[in-house]
Amino acid sequence: MRKLLKVFVKKDYISLFWACSAGSFGDNMLRTAFAAFIAFNLNSLGYRQYTFYIAAALMCYMLPFFIFSGLSGQVSDKFSKAKVIRTVKFTEILSALLAAFGFYIKSPAFLLGVIFILGMQGAFLTPVKYAVIPQIVRREQLVYANSIIEAGRYLSILAGTLLGLLFAKSPSLGLNVACPTMIAVSFAGFGASLFMTAKEGSKTDLQLDVNIFKSLYKTAKLCFKDKNIFLCMLAIGWFWVLGAIFIMQLPDLSKSILHADDK
């Protein structure tokens, strides 16, 4: 416990922790709210339309992690990590406002666009998040630092999922409670990022591959060279894909299989 506290009292680490937790909360709140909104509030949609939107939401969120993974890693290496984090957190405020507007106008297509933007933000935040931790804590503290970050992420996922389910209860309850909370948390995440001190990039002279497919190819080629890295990548990817599919299908399973209603 003392070792954990020694990590958590560092100002830069606390800022990173709350900034990342706020992002995880917003991502899962929006995706769960989208699934609940489609399942319980758009009765005009048929089952095929509903399954299409759920599949599209999963694709819109996961695709940016794949296509921008190479470029995001280069951005993390080249630029100040604190500036990259602040930029991502600022765009999360805009995403939260757009999401609230999408729920207000009841547009699934508009919300799919917002989910894609959230996926882009996550794609650029993930590498810089893990790259900056070794610059904040000592080598022997890395395990504790990563464990606290992950614990915060899972708690944020749980909180965001529960709040997003308010849209299953009532659209007005979702708009009046869930959306303002998501916006407030996005502001809090950006505010936390402002307390991070500048952490310069490790390769400031690196030339960015603006061709995302070229940068993706280079990253994949590098991963395939090391069997252990490749297997770890597959295992982690499978874990998150399976979790995302289950969470987004839960509202439909509750309604169609368990015959649950908004009560």
N, C-alpha and C positions, 0 to 999 in steps of 0.2 A: 504493500500500500504506500509506503514512504517513497519508493521508487516511482510510482505512478504520480504522486503528488509533486515530486521534484520536476517531472516533465510538465505537468499541467500548470505550474506557476509561472512558466515563461510567457512573457507578453505576446511574442510572435506566435507561439504555439496556441495560446488561448484564442487569438484572433483567427488563426487558421481553422481551429476546431469549430468555432461558431459559424464561420463563413461556409464551411463545407456542410455542416449540419443543416443550415438554412436552405442550401441548395437541394439536399436530399429530401427535405420536407416538401419543398415546392414541387419538385418533380413527381413525387409519389402522390401528393394531394391532387395534382392536375390529372394524372393518368387514371387514378381511381375515380375521381369525380366525373371524368369523361365517360368511363364505362358505366357508372351508376346513372348518369344523366341519360345516356342512350337507352339503358335497360328499363328505367322506371318512369321517364318523363317524356319520351318521344314515342308515344303509342302508335303513331302513324307508320312507323318503320316496321317492315316485315322482318322475319327472322334472318333471311339472307342479307338484308341491308345491315342489320345489326352486326352479324358476324363479319361482314365486309369492313365496317368501321372499326371494329375491335382489331382485326388483322392489320388494317391500315395504320392504326395508332401504334401498334407494336413495331411495324416496319418504320414508321416515321421517327420513332424514338431511337431505335437501334441502328438504323442505317448510318446516321452521322458518326457514330462511334467507329464504324468500319471505314468509311470513306475519308474521314478527317484524322484518323489515328496517326498517320505519318506526319502530316503537316502540324498537328497539335504538339507532337513531340519535338519537332524542330523549333516551334515557337517557344516552348518551354526552355529549350537550351539556349536560344539566342537572346531573349529579352528578360528584363527584370521580372522575376517571378511574382513579386508583390504587385507590380503593375498589371501583369496578365490576370492575376486573381481579381484585382479591383475592376478591371474591364469586364470580365465575365460576370461579376456580381452586379455591376451596374446594368448590364443587359438583362439580368434576371428580373430587375424591377420592371423593365419595359415588358418582359414576357408575362409577368403577373398581371399587369394592367391589360394587356391584350387578351389574356385568358378570361379575365372578368368580363371584358366586353364580349368575347365569344359566347360565354354562357348567357349573357344578357340578351343577345340577339338570337340565341338558340341555333347556332350554326355549327354543325359537326365538321364541315369542311374547313371552316376558319380555325377551329380548335385543333384540327390535325396539323395545320401550319404552325400553330404555336408549339405543339408537341415536338415537331421537327426542330424548331429553334431551341427548345429545351435540350434536345439530344445533342445539338451542336455545342451548346454551353457545357454540357457534361463532358463531351469529347475533348474540349480544350482545357477544362478544369482538372480532369483526372491525372494527366501526366505531370502537370505543374504541382499538383497537390503532393504527390509522392516524391517529386524531385526536390521540393523545398524543405521537407522534413529533415533530411541529413544536414541541411545548412542551419537548422534551428537547434537541434539536440545533438548530444554527443553520440558516438557510434554505439556505445553500450546501452544507450537509451532508445535506440531505434525500435526495438520490439515493443516496448511499452508505449512509445509514441504512436505507432501504427495501430496498436490494439485499442487505444482510447479513441482515435479517429474512427475506427470501424464500429466501436460501440456506439458512438454518437450517431453514426450513419444509420445503424439499425433502429435505434430509438426514434430517429427522425422519420424513417420509413414507416414505422408503426404509427406515429402520430399523424403523419400526412395521409396515410391510408384511412385511418379512422375518421379524420376530418372530411376527406373526400366523399365518404359514404353518406354525408349529410344530404347530398344531392339525391340519394335514394329515398330519403324521407320527404323532401320538399324542395323544389327549385328555389323558392323564395328563401328558405332556410340556408341553402347553399350560397345564394348570392349575398345574403345579409350577414352571414357568419363565416363561411369557409373562404370566400373570395377576399374579404377584407383581411382575414388572418393571413392568407397567403401573401398579400401585398405587404402587410406589416412585417412579416418574416423576411421577405426579400429586401426590404429597407434595412432591417436589422443585420442581415448578412453582409450587405454592402458597407454598413457602418462598422462592422467588425473588421472588415478587410482594410479599412483606413488606418488601423492601428499597427499594421504590419510594416516593419522597416524594409527598405529596399534590399532585395537579394538578387545580385547581378547574375546574368546568364553565364553558363559555363563555356559557351561557344559564341561569343558576341560577333565574331567574324563569319559565322555560318551563313551560307546563302540558302534562303528558303526556296523549296520547290513548290511554286504556286500551282503547278500541275499536280493535283491531289492524287491522281492515279500513279504518277511516277513516284511520289513520296510514299504511297501505300506499297508499291512494289518493292522499294528499297527496305521498308520496315519488315515486310513479310519475308523477304529473302534473308534478312538478318536473323529473324526468329527461327527460320527453318534450319539454320546452321547448328543450332543448339537444341538437342532433343528435349532436354529438361525444361527449357524455356517454352518450347512449343507445346509440350504436354500441360504445363502449368497454365498457359494461355487458353488451351482448350477447356480445361477443367473450370477455370474461373468464368470463362464465357458461357459454358453450359449452365453453371449455377445461376448466373444472373438472367439468362434467357428463360430458364425454367421458372424462376421466381416471378418474372414479369408476366409471363403467359398466365400463370395461375392467378395472380392478383387481378389482372384485367378481366379474366373470365369469371371471377367469383360472383359479381352481380348477376350475370346471366344464369349461372348455375343456381343461384339462390332463387331467382324468379322462375326459371323454366323447369328445373328439376325438383327443387324443394318447395315450389309454389309459394314462395314468400312474397309479401306485399310491402308497401311502404310503412306499415305499422310495426 
